Amino acid sequence: MPWIEANGVSLRYALSGPENNARDTLVLMHEAGGCIESYDDALPALEKAFRVLRYDQRGFGFSEKVRELTFEGVVADLAGLLDALKITSPVYLAGCAMGADFAVGFAARHPARVVKLLLASPYIGSNAARGTGTLDRAAQVEREGIRSVMKSSHDRSYPEVLRTPDRERFARYQSRWVCNTPASFSAQARMVHGVDLTPEYPRIKAPTLVIGAKHDTQRPPAKAQEVANAIAGAKYQLADTGHFMNVETPQLFANTVLGFFSGK
């Protein structure tokens, strides 16, 4: 997988799928602590219909590591990546968990560049209002490393009911997740604490599907429903999945993406 300079940062990306479908590009934005591989299990189905662009966000995977992050900077990275790859046609955009938040930011700031938008487990309101848990976890990661918060984090985000059908998938996810860089992981946690997306939703013009996850205790379905209510004309769908729909139920994620983006 190659790297490219975009918005002043080196990003690892993967562009795959049918070359003759170049106008139909699907961009996938990964979750907090995720990377390109977060979409591996959903990719084969998605590539049948789209040219698929995945990339490691700034600070994660094999993209450039940082000690500070801003929401605006991460959103601008996607615009810079599309420009660097000379993708000028509007794209289909899907994001899960925190990837959904960044997708909201991009769709709000660049409405002409998004054909349709899918958000799985987005959040609404001020993250600061949720307390200091995010900042406490960031501090612990800096002191003790990623592994120190893995069990508590995954007990919330990857429930037992979703581990049982595919233990190997869960093990792969944990092995990948624990390799995150503590500095970048903590920087993202601090950045998220100050984000309030409420003003962004009215600016979204693309047809939007919002997914609430039945087994998501971090961002319960009621919050996803609020997001759908805040976006003009958005549809809402409750899915039998968890916080990381793309990882935990990849076939359901792919089917939902294809169903909505194909207009069915």
URZISUL-V675353 format. One record per residue. N is the residue number from 1. SS is DSSP state (@ for helix, = for strand, . for the rest). PHI is phi in degrees with one decimal (999 if undefined). NEAR is the number of other ideal C-beta (glycine too) atoms within 10 Angstrom. Layout:
BEGIN
[[N,SS,PHI,NEAR] [N,SS,PHI,NEAR]]
END
This chain:
BEGIN
[[1,.,999,14] [2,.,-85.8,8] [3,=,-117.8,14] [4,=,-149.4,16] [5,=,-82.8,12] [6,=,-148.5,22] [7,.,55.1,17] [8,.,77.8,11] [9,=,-140.5,20] [10,=,-89.8,14] [11,=,-117.6,23] [12,=,-85.5,19] [13,=,-142.1,19] [14,=,-138.5,18] [15,=,-121.5,17] [16,=,-139.3,15] [17,.,108.2,20] [18,.,-65.2,13] [19,@,-62.8,8] [20,@,-78.6,8] [21,@,-112.3,15] [22,.,-60.9,12] [23,.,-76.1,12] [24,.,-104.4,18] [25,=,-98.6,21] [26,=,-105.8,24] [27,=,-103.8,23] [28,=,-112.7,28] [29,=,-109.2,30] [30,.,-82.1,26] [31,.,-76.1,25] [32,.,-59.2,22] [33,.,78.8,26] [34,.,-91.9,26] [35,.,-168.4,22] [36,@,-49.9,21] [37,@,-68.0,18] [38,@,-59.5,27] [39,@,-107.2,24] [40,@,-55.5,17] [41,@,-75.2,19] [42,@,-90.8,26] [43,@,-61.3,20] [44,@,-55.2,12] [45,@,-69.9,16] [46,@,-69.1,24] [47,@,-67.8,16] [48,.,-69.3,12] [49,.,-115.8,18] [50,.,-135.0,23] [51,=,-80.1,22] [52,=,-107.7,23] [53,=,-110.2,23] [54,=,-117.0,24] [55,=,-156.9,27] [56,.,-81.3,23] [57,.,-64.5,26] [58,.,-48.1,25] [59,.,95.3,24] [60,.,-129.3,26] [61,.,55.6,26] [62,.,-110.7,13] [63,.,-82.0,23] [64,.,-58.1,17] [65,.,-85.8,16] [66,.,-140.3,17] [67,.,-109.9,10] [68,.,-136.0,13] [69,.,-135.3,20] [70,.,-126.4,14] [71,@,-60.3,18] [72,@,-61.8,11] [73,@,-65.9,16] [74,@,-65.5,22] [75,@,-64.5,23] [76,@,-66.6,20] [77,@,-59.8,22] [78,@,-65.7,26] [79,@,-60.2,15] [80,@,-65.7,18] [81,@,-66.2,20] [82,@,-60.7,21] [83,@,-64.5,12] [84,@,-63.8,14] [85,.,-88.3,15] [86,.,59.3,6] [87,.,-94.7,18] [88,.,-99.2,10] [89,.,-73.8,11] [90,.,-58.7,18] [91,=,-112.5,25] [92,=,-86.5,25] [93,=,-129.1,30] [94,=,-133.4,30] [95,=,-142.2,26] [96,=,-117.4,31] [97,.,55.1,30] [98,@,-65.1,26] [99,@,-61.1,26] [100,@,-66.7,28] [101,@,-64.6,27] [102,@,-67.3,23] [103,@,-64.2,28] [104,@,-59.3,29] [105,@,-60.0,23] [106,@,-68.2,26] [107,@,-63.7,25] [108,@,-73.3,21] [109,@,-86.6,17] [110,.,-131.3,18] [111,@,-59.6,14] [112,@,-75.9,7] [113,@,-101.1,19] [114,=,-123.9,22] [115,=,-79.1,16] [116,=,-142.0,20] [117,=,-132.9,28] [118,=,-124.4,28] [119,=,-123.1,29] [120,=,-106.5,32] [121,.,55.7,32] [122,.,-77.8,28] [123,.,-124.9,24] [124,.,-125.2,22] [125,.,95.5,15] [126,=,-86.7,13] [127,@,-66.5,18] [128,@,-61.3,14] [129,@,-68.3,7] [130,@,-82.8,13] [131,.,101.9,10] [132,.,-98.5,11] [133,@,-56.1,11] [134,@,-64.5,19] [135,@,-69.3,16] [136,@,-63.3,12] [137,@,-67.1,17] [138,@,-60.0,22] [139,@,-65.5,14] [140,@,-64.8,17] [141,@,-60.9,22] [142,@,-66.4,15] [143,@,-78.0,10] [144,@,-120.0,11] [145,.,94.1,14] [146,.,-63.1,18] [147,@,-59.5,13] [148,@,-64.5,14] [149,@,-113.2,19] [150,@,-63.9,15] [151,@,-62.6,10] [152,@,-64.8,11] [153,@,-67.3,17] [154,@,-77.9,18] [155,@,-63.0,11] [156,@,-86.6,13] [157,@,-94.7,25] [158,.,-133.3,21] [159,.,-66.9,16] [160,@,-55.7,9] [161,@,-61.4,12] [162,@,-97.9,22] [163,@,-79.1,17] [164,.,-57.2,9] [165,.,-65.1,10] [166,.,-152.1,15] [167,@,-63.5,9] [168,@,-65.2,7] [169,@,-62.4,18] [170,@,-63.4,18] [171,@,-62.4,11] [172,@,-62.0,15] [173,@,-60.7,22] [174,@,-62.8,16] [175,@,-61.6,9] [176,@,-73.1,17] [177,@,-63.3,24] [178,.,-69.7,14] [179,.,-86.6,12] [180,.,-63.4,23] [181,.,-80.7,16] [182,@,-53.9,18] [183,@,-63.2,15] [184,@,-69.7,23] [185,@,-60.8,21] [186,@,-67.9,25] [187,@,-61.7,21] [188,@,-66.6,25] [189,@,-62.0,24] [190,@,-66.4,15] [191,@,-61.7,21] [192,@,-63.0,20] [193,@,-57.6,17] [194,.,-98.3,13] [195,.,-89.6,19] [196,=,-133.2,14] [197,.,-87.3,21] [198,@,-49.9,13] [199,@,-70.0,8] [200,@,-78.1,21] [201,@,-60.0,21] [202,.,-65.4,11] [203,.,-88.2,14] [204,.,-79.4,24] [205,.,-107.6,15] [206,.,-72.4,23] [207,=,-55.6,18] [208,=,-130.3,26] [209,=,-116.2,21] [210,=,-109.8,27] [211,=,-104.6,29] [212,=,-96.1,24] [213,=,-101.5,26] [214,.,-57.2,12] [215,.,-106.2,20] [216,.,-96.4,25] [217,.,-92.7,12] [218,.,-78.1,16] [219,.,-130.2,22] [220,.,-59.1,16] [221,@,-53.5,19] [222,@,-60.2,9] [223,@,-69.5,17] [224,@,-63.4,26] [225,@,-61.7,16] [226,@,-62.5,18] [227,@,-61.8,27] [228,@,-59.6,21] [229,@,-66.5,13] [230,@,-84.7,19] [231,.,-104.1,26] [232,.,-57.7,12] [233,.,76.2,10] [234,.,-68.5,19] [235,=,-98.6,13] [236,=,-123.1,17] [237,=,-141.5,16] [238,=,-91.2,12] [239,=,-121.4,21] [240,.,-83.0,12] [241,.,-150.6,25] [242,.,-126.3,25] [243,.,-58.9,26] [244,.,-111.0,31] [245,@,-56.9,29] [246,@,-64.5,29] [247,@,-90.9,30] [248,@,-79.0,27] [249,.,-136.8,25] [250,@,-62.5,23] [251,@,-69.7,11] [252,@,-63.7,16] [253,@,-60.2,27] [254,@,-61.9,21] [255,@,-62.7,14] [256,@,-68.7,21] [257,@,-60.1,26] [258,@,-65.4,17] [259,@,-62.3,13] [260,@,-75.8,20] [261,@,-71.7,22] [262,.,-85.2,11] [263,.,88.8,7] [264,.,-82.9,6]]
END
